[in-house]
Amino acid sequence: MILDVNATRMELMRLKKRLTIARRGHKLLKDKRDELLRRFFALIERAKGLRSQVEEELRRAMTGFVIARALMDEQTTATALALPKVTGEVRTATRQVMNLKVPSLEVTLEGNALAYGLATTPPELDLAVEGFRRVLPRLLDLAELENSIEMLAREIQLTRQRVNALEYILIPNLEETIRYIGLKLGERERGTLTRLMKVKEMLEAQRE
């Protein structure tokens, strides 16, 4: 589509500069998109491995808890798990991925998860409680990874839209408009040259 501009040499120069900038921006955005995609797929691979590990640890801990719950009466279970024996603190920060600030989470756990009376509880409960304690930091790591993946996916989509807008709309429109102005200026120059030649012929005829 030809842009609505005046067909002048000044406008032609301006559009050529704009086209150069658009092509350079298009290349930079394509490079950015490719790098985002590379990091995106690398994070997905990490998240898949970590999710499998976390799910397996949660399965083992939950299985142990179900077995312990079957071996214990309700009152003993409630007494053993009545008070929190472990305190935790989650610190949040951000890290830079390309031009994105993605979340970074770090957990600190303090205390003894097995502070209840071990004589009145089965070992399956101990394994379950320790399993839940161990898996918590990896759960936060997984949450951090998956949040980063979502942010990268949004940025990739936005970058792809910008690349497509430059590649299929702006750059073709600029090229078409530059060709149009070039043709118009060429027609004007030929018309001016024709008029000058006619004037010259008339002057020569008058002299003769």
Secondary structure, 3 states (H helix, E strand, C coil): CCCCCCCCHHHHHHHHHHHHHHHHHHHHHHHHHHHHHHHHHHHHHHHHHHHHHHHHHHHHHHHHHHHHHHHCCHHHHHHHCCCCCEEEEEEEEEEEECCEEEEEEEEEEEECCCCCCHHHCCHHHHHHHHHHHHHHHHHHHHHHHHHHHHHHHHHHHHHHHHHHHHHHHHHHHHHHHHHHHHHHHHHHHHHHHHHHHHHHHHHHHHHC
